[in-house]
């Protein structure tokens, strides 16, 4: 009984459990169904579908088929948009469901909406087919295109909005940048002012220290063993003496009369010619036959040149401040220490002097030292011994003559063997020691350079410890100073350059020293090789090194002029007119070279070198100019015959313009095509005439299409016809060329520049001030003549120096253009090179001289004397000038002040007549009325005052 009851209750419990489980399941199933039925749609209500249904059900008035089709298309477009959205959402949602980030209810909502959308699309297709058979197959495609079009339009709007926002942001950024720049400029000016004051203070200390040093110089200062031996100069009789011309020229200039004012007047040292001629006379009197070897191209550097002229500029400014405060000695000390003479600018003039005296010279492909060593080691004994600096001992030489005293009739020399024995070193160790010590190709070894007590002995001890320079450098390879300067690489490159530097052989080839051991990658430390012809033209002085260095480096640095280049006019001139000349120069230099050299060339200017902006020389902008000069051919008139007819010996600008003044003769020089070439030009005068004519065309003095003189060419020719005597002077020919270029650039005017350095004018009358300013600027374009015994020590003017700097930089650019033009003519075989005297050609190249402000200062002092006291006669005004100059400056001039003034005023008249012709030129080919009036007013003012 008990067990039966237990079984019944067990069955009842089992059945009750099932009933309870089913009720619980039913509860949850019912809730799930309700949840599914109540699931929120994935998209909001389809308004396009609603609009279509409304139109479909509309009875009054009944919707047209066109309205319904349009509404159905909008409905389909909405469906397509939802399909695209769901495709994107599905990928993201499935990933989130798998990660458990979202629940199943969300996924359920999505799948229900997806099925609903499928039904909706099918409904749209069916509806479309009721309007037009087959429309259901294309309606979705049309809707897709509409969706994509809207998306593109939306994207464009967003991009435009973003662009506008970026533009607004850029404006704000530029404004902030300008504010920062202005603040930095303000801070920079303040810093420069502090540096200027400090420089002035330091220079005062230096000046005092130098005085004390000179007073104590009579006592013995060194007990070091003297390795220089002195011998009678007669020992060198009949010797062919190879001279390092750069070292020699530096000594000649320093031994000449002190040129302390040169940084204040510009130009070449006035005593240089006399000092050179005195040296040449000494060689001749002692039967020594010199061969001067100048340095050529610079060895390539991996780093771009960094222009930092702050120190020099600070010293120049300090000098002018000291001069204005009548502290003459301090001013001269500042000028002297600002390195006012740039030796490469003097080479053209030195070559002319050597040619005049029949002295042989040579420009080495690279360094003068290796070339001299080759000439001495040559079996033909081209030279017997070498004269230069002691740094030549780094090369394979036995002995170097380091000094010659023509007065005492002795010379000093140093034996390399004696030096090596004294130092207990090998040849290689000595070379390493010199490199580590530092020279122009390599800085001093950084770990030792930081030592204020650094001496030559430190390097000597370092080499004794490490045996070789490379070992010493590698031992310090982890030093921050060595790493930062990449000194290991610099040392290796310099050592290779010293051992394998290329030289010009006696057969006209370019070969490295120690050719048999030279590495194959010599271009890595020397630079890329140019054609042998180019090096030969360089060796003869026809080319300078500046353009070729720019070509090889792909970069050029523009340094500050003596006036510091602070005026807006000077800087604008650099980046406009001079940049075009530089572009023409590079285009000509590369015209006949391998396409490798047709590459980008950048310029760095000293005033923005810290921000490193890249100013690029754009050769393609002047290509039409280069193509146009290729259409020259020999005309009817014979150059030699015309020279004799006009009574001159060599072609000039006016001569070339006169040959082309006849339209018929001009057209006979114009070929139909560039490729149409005649026979190569033979004879020096024919070459010079063609070269100058092409130069005149490049600078728009000759019309490219007709070869007749342009308005500027006619002005030049007309002025020289009115002044035939002045036309005989190559200095005045170059001077008028420069004057007209500066007039075209709107720089030769009576107006002051953006910065005026003269705070108080001597003259009060404004008309007189303008006239004097214009006349002194003009006359300073030709040079005063000096005896060369004493240097100028008279008045200086910084405003006139600012103008002189413009003339100097223009002269330098025109010289380089002239050289590149001649290079193009030579390489294109337009010139017959056989039997051509290249040294004679080099000696007659234009723009060889750069003049000082002295002529302008003479005219300025004279005219101001007249303006201050109108009652003075011309002779009395000249006497006032002579008194103001002082005995030293007066005795420096080769001619009396009156004769120099007459030369200056003659040049002024030549320029005035050229300007008048330009003023009368038709159209826009001449000058403005304002500039013409300035010259007219100045000429009227000075007419009765000229001597």
C-alpha positions, 0 to 999 in steps of 0.5 A: 500500500505504501509503495503503491502510494509512493509510485502514484505521487511520483507519477503525479510529480513527473506529470506536474513537472512536464506541465510546469516546464511547458508553461515556462516554455510557452511563456518565453516563446510567447514573449519572443514572438511578441518581441519579434512582432514589436522589433523596431525597424532598422530604418525609419518610415519609407516616405518615398513609398508612402508618397507613391502609395498616396499618389496611387490612391489619389482620385481627385485629381487622379495622378498621371502615369508620369507623376507615378513613374517619377514617384516610383523612381524616387521610391526605388532610389530610397530602396537602393540607398537602404540596400547599400547602407545595409551592406555596410552595416551587415559586415560591422554588425556580424563582427560585433555579434561574434565578439559579444559586443551586441545582443541577438535582439539587434541582429534579429532587428537587422535580419527582419529589416533585411527581409522586409527590404527584399520584399519591398524591392520585389514590389517596386520591380512588379510596380515598374513592370505595370507602367512599362514592359521591362522597366522593372529590369532597369529601374534599380540601375537608374535609381543606383545612378541617382544615388551615386550622383547624389553621393558625388555631389555631397562629397564635392560639397564636403570637399569644398567646405573642407577646402574653404575651412583649410583656406581659412585655416591657412589665412590664420596660419599665415597671419600667425606666421607673419606675426611670428616673422615680424617678432623674430625680425624684431628679436633679430634686429635687437640681437644684431644690435647687441652683437654689433655693440659686442663686436665693437667692444671686441674690436676695441680690445683686439685693436689695443692687443694688436698695438701691444703685440706690435710693441713687443714684437722686437723681442725673441718669441720662439726657440723652435728649430728653423727649418727654412734655409736661405740662399742667394737668389742667383741660385735660381738664375735661368730657372723655370719657376712654377708659382702657386699664383693664389698664394703669391697674389695674397702675399703681393697684395699684403706687401703692397701699400696698406688698403685699409679703406677698400671695404669702404670704397669697393673695387680692386686694390688700387696698388695691386697692379703696381705691386704685381709689375714690381714683382715681374720686374724682379723676376726679369732682372734675376733671369727667373722665368715664372709660370703662374698656376692659379687654382681651378674648380673646387672639390665637390662637397656633400653638404650644401654651402651654408651662407653665414655672413653675420660676423663680417656684416657686423664688423662692416656695420661697426666700421661705419659707426666708428667712421661716423663717430670719427674713430678712424683707427677703429673703423679701419681695423673693423674693415680690415678684419671683415675680409673685403677682398675676394681673390677670385674676383681679381683673377681676370685682372691679374691675367690681363696684367700677366698677358701684357707683360708676356708672362706664362700662366695656367689655371689648374683643373682643381688645386694649383698644388697638384698641378705644380707637382705634376709639372715639376715631376714631368720628364720634360722638366716643364718647371725646375722648382716650386714657389708657394706656401709650406702646405705644398709639402703635403704633396710629393715634393722635395723642396718648396721655395717659400719666400723671395726677397728681391731687395736682399737678393735671397730666397727661402726654401724648406726641404720636406726630408728635413721636416720629416726627419725633425718630426720623425714621421713618414710621408703618409703620417705627415699628410695625415697630420696636415689633414687633421690639423685642418685647412681649406678642404677639411676642418680641424679634428673636432675633439682637438678643435674644442681644446682652447690650448690646441697646438700642432703638437697635439696632432703629432702626439695623436699620430704617434699614439695611433700610427695613422690618421685613419686609426686616430679618427676611428678611435674617436668615431663614437664621439658626438663631435665626430658623428655630428660633423661626419668627420670620418667620411670627410677625412677619407674623402680629403685624403683621397683628394690629396693623393688623386687630384686630377691635373692637366697633362702636357698632352692636354688630357685630364688625369688623376695623380698617382693614376695607377693607384687611383680608385674608380669612384674618384667622382665621389670626392672630386666631382663629376668629370667635364669634357677635357676641352672645358678644362683646357679652356679653363686653363687658358683663362677663357673661363672662370671657375664660378659657373662650372662650380655651380654646374657641378655642385647643383648649388650656388651661394650668394654672399653679402656685398660690402654694403651688407646688401640691406636695401630692398632694391639690391635684394630684388635685383638679385631675384629678378634681373640677375636671376634671368642673367644667371639662367641664361648663363647656365643654359649656355653652359649646359647647351653642348654638354651631356643631358646629365648636367641639365639639372636643377640648380638652386641658389641660397642668399645670405639674408635667408640662409637660416630659413633655407628657401630654395630659389631655383635657376629656371633654364627653360624660361630663357630657352628661346633666347639661347635658340635665337643666338644660334642663327648667326652667320658671317655677313657681307662686311669683313671685320678686319676691313671695317676695323681698319676703316674705323681706325681701331684694333679690336671690336667693341660694342659700338663697332658691332652695333655699327656693322648692324645699323644697316638693315641689309647687312644685319639681315645677311647675318641672320640664317633661316634655321639654327642648324644652318651653319657656315664655316667655323669662324677663324681669326681673333677679331672675327671671333670677338665680333661675333661673341660681342654681337651675341652678348648684345643680343642676349641682353636685348641691345640687338633684336633677335628677329632682325639683328638690327640694334634695339632701342637700347642698342641704338642709344648706345651706338648714338651716344658713342657716335657723339663721343668718338674719343670716349668710344675708344676706351674699353672701360667706358664701353663696359661702363655704358653697358652697365649703366644702361642695364641699371637704367633698365632695372630702374636702379640708376635714378635720382631717387634714394633707395629704401635705406638711406645711410647718410642722415644729414645732407651737406646740401639743403636744396632738394634739386641739388641733392637729386642731381648730385646723387644721380651724377655721382652714381653714374660717374662711379661706374668708371674707375679713378686712375691710381699710381699704385704707390699709396692707397686711397685714404680719403672720404667714403660714402655708404650710400654710394657704396650701396650703388657700387655693390649693384654695379659690382654684382651686375659686372660679375654676372655679365662676365659669367654670361660672357664666358658661358656664351664663349664656351657654347661657341667653342663646344658647338664648333662655331669657332675654329680652335686650331692656331687660336691664341686663347690667352689673347682671347681671355685678355680681351674678354669684357667685364674684367674690372670692378671699380671703386666709388672713388670717381663718384666721391671726387665728383660728389665732393666737387659738386657739393663744394659748388652747391654749398658755396655757389660763388666758388669758381671751378678752380676754387672748387677743385682746390676744396676737393684737394684739401678735403682729400688730404695728402695721402689720397691726393698722392694716390691718384695717377692724374690731377683731380681736375683731369679725373673730374673731366673724365667723370663728366665725359662719361656722364655726358655719354650716358645722358646722350644715351638716355635722351635717345631712349627717351625719344624711342617710340613705344615702350622700348625706351625709358619712362618720362620720369627717368628722362626728366631726372637726367635732364634736370641733373644735366641742366643743373650741372651744365655750368658747373662741369670742369 
